[in-house]
Amino acid sequence: MTLSEIQKKLIRRKLDALIITRNNMFLGQDVLPEENLLRQLSGFTGSAGNLIVFRDKAVLLVDGRYELQAAQETDPTRISVVCTTDSLGTWMQKNLADPCVIGYDAWCHSISETDYWNRTLKRHTFIDCGDNFLPPRLSAHPADIFEHDIKFCGVSMDEKISYLTDFMNQNGLDAYFICECDAVSWLMNLRSSCLPDTPLLRAFALVDRSGEVSLFTTDMKRIENELAAYKGKEIGLSFNQTPKQLQNIMKNLKIWLVNLADPIQKWKAVKNPVELDGIRRAHHRDGIAVVRFLHWLDHHRAGLSELDVVSQLRRFRAKGENFFSDSFGTIAGSGPNGAIVHYQPNENTNRMLDNDSVLLLDSGAQYYDGTTDITRTIALGNPPQEIKDSFTQVLKAHIAAATAIFPADTSGCAIDAIARSVLWRYGKDYKHGTGHGVGCFLNVHEGPQGLSPRNSYSPLQPGMICSVEPGYYHPGSYGIRIENLAVITEVKAPEFPQPMLSFETLTLAPIDKRLINKYLLTWEELDWVNQYHRRVEAELGKELDADVLKWLKQACAPL
């Protein structure tokens, strides 16, 4: 289906516009290429965006992460790219002055989102036309489903289900309907090979108060048959995460709906001791692979391209125990490509490694015992002083967040401000969050925790994993980001009058000292870098060959 075909259908169906999202019915999860209608129509390959197709034009809404990328990937004669912090509904409210009849696919938008449209955009009419208007959004691609072993996940499926049945009894529910695939995967201790980088099981789950579970993967028609038994009963679900179409089905069956946030997300975010042990081992293993890669890169840089970097890094990781896959498509941006925040090289954009610049390398792996995500900005030759100073300023922001001590129940926006304020002193900023939650052999981006200006509602708790990744991006020239993962821990300080929390860094890999202007660092910041490098060398050095160990000692030598 093409943009022109969509626009012709608008006229035939007497619609003024059609909303196209990247989602399928599994809202907010990764999609396979054949499911990505947004990409097929616009060419945009980013992980977040909405396309509004009008009869004579189209508008692509993206956030700051994709401002440069979206402009490069779309045809400006057919699609206008708008970078905005507004939600889709807020943007329509501000920009669609004349009354419009707007189509959408009720499987691809949440109850909360569509209710907001109907409540606040009353001059417009919204019509569900997904079934007859748009192509199918769920691939028939086969996938293996397998159990996540108890030695990795730490808690049995039966025990996890008991948490949910207790929750239902406390709230007087007859059942709970789960639409978040990562929550279903965690609850059932199941994973799958459906997606290339995320091992979750793409399924909905209906859990009865008795603990009986029904899973729905590809046969969405079976949902209505299963739900028919709950006529006149109360089912809990999250309006933020449930497709509007499921509400339509349940209302037709005269089921009472109770809007309750999915409690599994909070349970899943706090890792149990078995998970934390595995996550630490996974980061140790990942650190070995990254160090071997960095040593290799230093000795083979001449004539390499971005895609060479991507493939070679994966080879090093794949040799590690418990390796399953990458945790996302590797971001490897040389020179100006590094300024595109989520740039992923392909055959059309692949660039040779620049000289006297930097390579922004953001990558990670899925291991059966943990998920990793690390960004290093790597010197290519002798970058100019401007880049070194910018790198050091980003390092200062990273250290400020990584060393923060904060009260229990602090929200992520506070830590985001601590990191960002360091760069503000130099007149700099970045258009992404400072950090995101990370799952355990699940999503590399996990909620509800996060370090961003928008995360003011989810308190940080011990056992949560977060990334710490401030950055700076000079369009057309270079990009810088320094990312480690960390676990939130309790500060052992009995003299403190109240409980306090801090970050324990999990990621083990040297930070490129060739890019550090040590005269911009305080003594405390210098000490942090030196202590971190001592730890990296001590924990990884014993498992490295002599030539790699020699390189690591130099990379970790004190400033």
N, C-alpha and C positions, 0 to 999 in steps of 0.2 A: 504494500500500500504506500502511496506517495502523498506528499503534501497537497498536490493538485487534486488528487482523487478525494481526499478528505474535504477539500474546499467545495468540490462539486456536490458531494453528499450533503454538505451544510445547506446548500441552496434547495436541494430536493426535499430535505427534511424540515425546511423552514426554521433552521437554527442560525443564530448570529455568530456563534463561536462554539468551539469544542476544547475541553481541557484534556491534555495528554500528559500523564505523569510517568515517571520511570517505574512506578510500582506495578506489581501484579496484585493478586489477592493477599499475598504475604507482605503486608505493608512494611516498608522500611528495611526490607532484607535485600540482599544481592539478587540480581536477576541474570539469567542466561542470555547470551546475545540474541537468540531467536525470540526472546520475550520482551526485548527492550524496544518498544515502539517509539519511545522518545528519540533514541539514537537513530532508528531507521528513518524517521521523518526529518530530523534536524542535522544529523552528523555529530552531535554532541555526545562525548563519551564519558562525561563526569558522572559521579555517583549521586548527585542531587540536582534537581531542576524540574521546572514545569513549563510546558509549551502550551500557549493559548493560540489556537488556530482560528482566525477570522476568515471571512469569505474572500478578502483581498490582501491579507497579510498574516503574519504570525509573530508572536512575541515569546522569547525564551527568557524565563526568569531564573537567575542563578544567584548564589551568594558570592562573597568576596574570594573564596577559594578558587572559583572558576571564572573569574572576570576575564583574564587573559586567554585561558584555554577555550572558552566558549566562543570568543570573538574569532579565534583562529580556525575553529572547526566548523563554523556555520557559514552559510552564504548570506552576506549582508543585503543582497538584493531581494531576498525572500524572507529573511528572519531578522528581527531586531533583537539584540541581546540587551537585557536590562539587569544590571547588578544591583541587588536590593537586599536589605535586611527584613523587609516586610514579608509576612506570610502571603500565600496565594490569595486568600480571602481579603486581606488588608489591601493588597495591591489592586485587586479588582474594585474594591470600594473607593479607592482614591482615583482610579484612572478610567473607569467605565462610567461615563456620565449619562449616556443615553440608555434607556431600558433595553436589555438584551435577553434573548432566549439562549441559554448556555447548556450544552450537553456535557455529560461526564459519564464515566463508568463506575457504577456503584460498588463494584468489587475492589476498586483501586483507590478509594478514599474512605477515611474513617467516619464513624458516626459523628464525632465531635466536629470534624472539619466541615462536613456537609450541613450539619445543624447550624454552624456559625454562618455559613453562606445564607441560609434561608432566614436566619434571625436578623442579620445586619445588612444584607443586600436585598432588601425587600422590593426594590424597583426592578430587580432582575428575576427571571424564571429559570430554575435549574431542572433539567430533565435527564433522567437516567436513560442512556441509549447505548450502553456498552454491549448488550447481548446481540443486538441486530446491526449495530453500526461499526463496531471495531473487530479486528481479528482476535482469535483466542490469545490469552496472555499467559498461559501455562504450558510449558514445554512437555512433550511426551518423552523427553530424554530419560533413558533408564538410569537407575542409581542403585548402588549397594547400600543396604541399611545394616548397621552393626552396633553391638553393645559397647558402651564406654566402660571398660573394666573397672571394677570396684577398687582395684589397687591404684587407679588414677583418680577416680571421682570421689572416693572416700565415704560416700553415703549411699545406701541402697535406694532403689526406686520405691520400695514399699514405705520406707521411712519418709521420703520426700512427699509421697502422696498423702501420708498421714498429716503432714504440715498443712496441706491444702484442705483436707476434710475437716480438720480442726477449725480452719479459717471459715469454711462454709457453715459449720455448726454455730460458730460465734455470730455469724451474720444472718442466720436463718435462711440460708439458701438451699435449694434442692440440687443444684449443680453449678459448676463454673465452666465457662467456655473460654479457652485460651487460644488466642490468635497469634501470639508472638512465637515464632519458630524456635528461637533460642531458649525460651521458657519451656516449651514442649520438650526439646532435646535434653535440657537439664533435668526436668522432672522425670523423664522416662529413662535417663542414662542411655540414650540412643544418639547415634551420629549417622551420617550418610556421606556418599561421594557425589551428591547431586551437583554441588557448586565447586568450582575449581580450587578456591582458596579458603572456603569456610565450611567446616565439616558438619554443619547442623542438619537436622532432619526437617525438611520443609513439610510441616503438617500443622493442622489445627487439632485441638484436643477438647473433648467434652468429658469432664470428670464429674461423676455422680457423687452425692454426699456419702454413699456407701464405699467409695473408693474405686468403683468400676470406671474404666477409661475407654473411650472410643476415639480412635485416631482417624483423621481425614487427610489424605495426601493429594491424590489426583482426581478422585471421584467426588466432586463437589455436590453432585445431585444426591448422594447418600446422606448428606447433612440433614436435609429436610425430613427424610424417613426416620432418622435417629431422634430428631428433635420433636417429632409428633407425639412421643410418649410424655412430653413435659407440658402438654396443654394445661393451662391454668396454674402452673407452678412457677417458681421464681428461679431464674438463672442469672448469676452474676457474670459480668464481663466488663472490660475496660472500653469505654466509648472512644478513648484516644487511639486504641489499637485495633478495634473491630471494624471490618468493612461495613459500609452502610447497607450492602445487600443482605448481610446476615441479620441486621435489625429488621429489614423488610420481611425476611422469611419468618422470623420469630413472631413478629406482630401478626402476620397472617395466621399463624398457628395459635394465637392468643396466649402467648407465653409472657409472663411478667419479667421485664428486664430491670436489673439493678446495676447501676453504674458504679463499679468498684475497681480501683487500680489493681492491676495484676500483682499480687503479693510476691510472686515467684521472682520478680526482677530484683527485689531487695534481698531476698534469701540468696539468690544466685551470686549477687555482687560481692557478698562477704564470703571469702574463700575459707574452706575448712582446713585443718592442719595437714591433711593428706594432700589436698590441692596445692597448698602453699609450698610444701616440700617438693612436690613435682615441678611446680613453676620455677623454683630456685634451681633445680637440676636442669630444667630446660634452658634457662638463661645461661647457665654455666656452659652447656653444650653449644648453645648458639654463639656465645662469646668466642669459643674455640674456633668455630667456623668463620666468624667475622674477622678475627685476627689473622687466620690463615689467608683469607681473601685479601685483606689490606696489605699483607706482606707480598702476596702475588701481584697485586696492582702496582705497588711501588717498583717492582722489578720488570713489569711487562706493559707499562702504560703506553709506550709508543705504538701508534697504529690501532689502538682500541677504539671501539665505538660504545655508545650507551648500551646497545643490545648485547655486546660482548660482556659488559659488566654484569648485566642482569643474568645471563646464562651461567657465567662463571661463579657468581655468588651462590646461585642455586645448587651448583654442583658441590660446592664445599658443604653446604647445609645438608644436602641429601645423604652425605656420608655418615651423618650423626645418628645415634640410636634414637628410636621412637619418632623419627621424622615422618610426617604425613604429606605436607604440601607447604607452599608459601602461605602466608596468612593474608596476603593481598598482592595485587600486581605491583611489582617493584617499581618505585619511583627513582629514576636515575637521570638527573638533569645536568648536562654539562653547560657551563657558561650561561648564556641567556635562557636556556631551557629550564635551568634551576629556579628562575623567577616565576615559573608557572607552578603554583603551589602543589598541585596533585598531578603533575605531568608524568605520563608513562610512555616511554618510547615505543614506536612501532616502525614498520618498514618505511613509512612515508616521512616520519619525523626524525628518524635515527641520525644522531650527530656524532661525529668523531670527537674524542675528548679534547677539549681546548687546552692550549698551553697558557701558563701564567694566569690561570683562572681557578675555579673551584668546581667540584662535582658534588651535587646534593644527592645523597643516596639514602632513601627511606625504604626499609624492607623489613620483613619478618617471616616467621615460620610457624606452622602448626605442628607441634609434637603431641603425641598422645598424652603427655603429662603436663603440657602447658603451651601457651601462645606467646610469641615474642613480637616486638615491634621496636625498631631502633633506627634513628637517623644520625648519620655522620656527614659532615661537610668536609670534603677532602681537598687538600691543596694539589693543584696540577701545575707543576713548575713553581714559579715564584710569583704569586698573585700580588697586585699592587697594594699599597698601604691602606687604601680605602677599604678594600675587602677585609684585610686583617683587622682593622679597627671595628668594622661592622660585626665581624665574627666574635671579637672579644666582647662587644656590647651584648650580643645575644648570649654569650657564655655567662656574663654577669647576671642576665635575666634568668637563665636556667638555674644558676647557683642560688639566686634569691628564692626561687620557688622550692628547689630541692632541699634547702636548709630551713624552710619555714617551720615554725612551731606555732600551733594554732589550737584553740579550744575545741573540745569534742562538739560535734554537731555543726561545725562551720560548713558553709556551703562553698561549692567550687568557685563561685565568682570571686570570692575573697582571695584565693590563691592566684587566680588569673590576674587580678589587679596587682598583686605583689610582683609578679614577673613582668607584666606589661609596663608598670610604672618605671622600671629601670630603663627601658628603651625610650619611654616618653621624655626622659631627661636629655636624650640626644635628638629629639624631634622625630622619632621613628615609631612604627607600630606594625602589626601584622593582622591580616584579615582571616584569621582562624582562631579556634580556641587554643588555650595553653595546654590542654590535655583532655584525654578521654578515658573512660573505663575500658578494661580489657578482660575478656573471658578466659576460661580454662579449657583449651581445646574446643573453643567456640568462636564467637565473634571477636574480631580484633578491635571493633568499636562496640562497647557495651555500656548500657545505662544501668541505673539512673544517674550514677556519679559522673562528673565531668568537671573540668576546670575551664570555664568559659564565662563571658559576661552574661550569658543567658541562663546559666545554671544557678539559680538562687533558691531552688526549692528542694534539692536533694542533699542532705547533710552527709559529709564525709565520715566514714566509720572505719575502725580498725579491721584489717583483712581485705579491704577493697584494693584493687590494682588500678593505678592511673598512669598515664603517660605524662611526662613533663617535657614540652616541646615548643618553646618560644622560637621565633624566627624573624628574619628580615629579608625582603625581596625587592631588588632594584630592577624594574622592568627593562627588558632588553639587554641586561648585563649579567646579573648573577642572582642566586638565591642562597640563603643560609638558614639552616635549622639544626638544632642540637636536641636530640630526643633520647631519654632513658625512660624505662618503666620503673615504677616504684610501688611498694606496698605500704599502705598506711598502718602505722604502729602506734602503740601507746608510749608516751614519754615516761621513762622510769625516773621520776624526780619527786620523791616524797615531800620535798620542801615546798612544792608548788601548792597553792591553795585550792586548785581545781584541776581536774583531768585535762591533759594536753596531748595532742597528737603530732606526729611528724612523718616524714617519708623515709623509708629505707630503700635505697636504690638497688634494683635487681639486675639491670643491664650491665654487662661487663665487656667493655671495648674502649681502647684509648680514644681520647679526644685529640684532634690533630694539633699538636703544639706549634707546628709551622705557621699556623694561622693566629696564634695568640700574641697579642701585644701586651706583654706582662706589665708594662708601665701603666696600663689602664686598670689593672686589678689591685684591689686592696690586699693587705697581708692575709686577711681571713679568706679571701677568694683564692689567692695563691695556694694557701694551705689546703683548701678543699680540693683543688686540682691535683696537687701532689699526693694527698692522701688517697684520692680516688684511683690514681694511677698505681700507687703502691699496692692497693687492693687488687686491681686488675692483674698486675704482674704476679702477685702472690697466689691468686686463685687459679690462674690459667697456665702459668709458666711451666708447671711440672708435666703437662701433657703435650708440650710442643716439641717438635724437632729442633735441633740445635740452631739451624739458620733462622727459623721463625722466632725462636726464643731470643736470639741476638737482636733481631729487629724489634721485638716487643720491649726489650730492656731499653733500647734507645727511645722508642715511642713513649715509654713511661718514665724516663729519667726526669728528675725534679727540674722544675723551671728555675 
